Amino acid sequence: HGTELWDQGQFGKSGARMHPYNTRINLMIRHPHGDGAGQQIDAFIQNHDIVPTLLGLLGVPHAPLDGDNLWPLVTGSVGDDALRERDHVVIGWSVYASVRDRAWNMLIDTLHPERELRLFHLTDDPEERRNVASDYPDVVGRQIGRLEALLGGPLPAVYQHRPSPGVPATPGGLRQLRAQALQPGERWVGSNQV
């Protein structure tokens, strides 16, 4: 991913600022035989699609994986319908989520969804500067529904880990998190036994 270089008045990146400059990844694949040379694909893909794609190109059989083989999008082969029908993407970072489709990007704190919920209409505001969440409650509801379907339950989210900015994802960091008292209103299930 990228990083903000004063795009919206800040340097760096954070989960609360999941705009394209922080989340968009340009994926390039060079096939050794030149297959698909020059093709450009406009599709919602994510990092977890890369492994099934590479295994498919190498002809390596594998158990089902979270992602999809992207190569049929390049070749136009049968079997790319699921990828072509992928009409949105959900991105998570710390406690924040972005639910993006062609027309909208909703940013939300999954532990406190009432705080700073933001919705951007990408057609009218491609730089994502004007929060229009209060003007489009139906769109907010649809995007939240997509997120809750992925999470398997309603917001606020309950995680199997305790997302906490500033604590390293190391055994020592996890022990440090488990030693902290729950904050008022905080819910989590600790399953990382390190």
N, C-alpha and C positions, 0 to 999 in steps of 0.2 A: 504494500500500500504506500501511499504517498504521505506527505505531511504538509500542513498549512504553512504557507509562506506569505503571511499577511493578507490572505484571501478575504478574511472577514475580521481583520483587525487583531490578529494573533499569530504567533509562531508556534509550531509544534502540533500536537495531536492529543485528543482525549475522546473517551467514549461518548461524552455529551455533544461532540461535534462531528458526527458521522455524515459528513458531506462528501461529495465525489472526490475531492482532492485528498481525502484521508482513506477512502474505501475502494476506489476504482483501481482495478488491476488490469493492465494491458498484457494479455497472454499471447505469446508468440510461439509457434511450434514449427520447426523446420524438419520436414520428413526427409530421410536420407535419399529417397528416390524422387523427390520433388513433388510428390502427391500433394494436392491442395495448394500449390504455390500461388501466391497472390490473392488467395481467398480472404475476405474479411467477413466475420460473423458478428452480428449484433444480437446477442442473447444474454439472458441472465445466467451466468455461470459462477461457481464459487470454487475455492481452493480444493474442496473435497472431490471435485470432478476430475482433477488432474491425474490421480493415481489410477482410477478405472480407465481413463483415456490412454495412459502410457501402457498399462497392462494389455489393453485391447490391441494397441498398435504392435506390441511385441508378441501377441498371440499367446499370452500366458493365462491359462484358466485360473479363476479365482472365485471365492465365495462372494455373495452379494456384499457390496460396499455402500456406504452412505451416498456417494456421488454417482454420477452418470458418465458414460463414455461420450465425449464430445465429438469424436471423429465423424460420426454420421452427419453432424451439422455441416462439416466441411465437404464431405463427399455427396451429400444429398441422399444417402442410403436409407433404406427402410429401417425403421426402428428409432428414428430421431423425433417422433411425435411428442414424447414426454418432455424433451428439452425444448421443442418449439412451443409447447403449450405452457411452459414455465412462465407465468405471467407476473411473478414478483420474486423478490429475494428478501430474506431476513438476515440481518447482520447483527451480531452481538459483540459488545465490548464492555467488560466490567459489568455493571448493573444496567447498562443502556442497551436499547435495541433500536434498529432502524428497519422499517418495513417500507421497501421501495418497489414501485411498479413504474410503468412508463410515464404516468401522469403525476404521481405523488411520492413524497418521502415523508414518513412520519417518524419522529424521534421521540423516545419515551424512556423514562426511568422505570425499570420493571419492578423495582421494590416500592416505589412511590409514584404510581402512574398519574396522580393528580398534580404533581409538580412539573412545571416546565414542559408539558406536552406540546410538541411543535409539529405542525403540518405545513408542507411547502407544496405549492402547485407548480410543478416543473415546467409546464407549458408557458405559464405567465411569468414565472420567477425561476429561471434555470440556475441562478446563482444562490438560490435558497436563502433569501434575506428577509422575506416577509412571512411571518407566522399567520396562517389563515385557519387554524384549527377551529376557532369559534364560529367561522363562517360555513364550515363543512362538517357538521357532526356525523352525517351519514358516512362520509369517507373515513373519518376517525374511527367510527364503529367497525367498518370493514377491515381497516388495517389492524386494529386491536384484535379482531376475530382471527385474522391470519396468524398473528403472533401467539395468541392463546392456543390455537390449533397446534402450532409447533411445540409450544411448551407443555401441552397436554393438560392444561388447567387454566383457571382464570387468574388475572392479575389481581393483587400483587403476586409476583412469582415466589415460589419456594424452591430454593436451590439445594442441591446435594453438596454444595461447597459454600463457603462464605466469601462472596466477592468483596474485596476490600482494597481500595487503591492504596498504593504505597507499601504494601507488604509483599515481599518477594515470594514467588511460587517455588519455595524450597522446603525441605523438611523442617528447618528451623522456623521459617515464616508460617508454615501451617500450625506448628506447635504454638507459636505466638498468637495466632488467631484463636485457637481453641482455648487459650488461657484468658482471653478477653471476655468480660461479661456481656451478655446480650444487651443491646440498647433498647429503650422503650419502643415497642411496636415491631421490633426485629424478629423475623422468623427464619430459621434455617435448620437443616438436618445435616449434622456432621457425619460424613461417610468416609472422609479421607483420613484413615488411621495410620499416620506416619509416626 
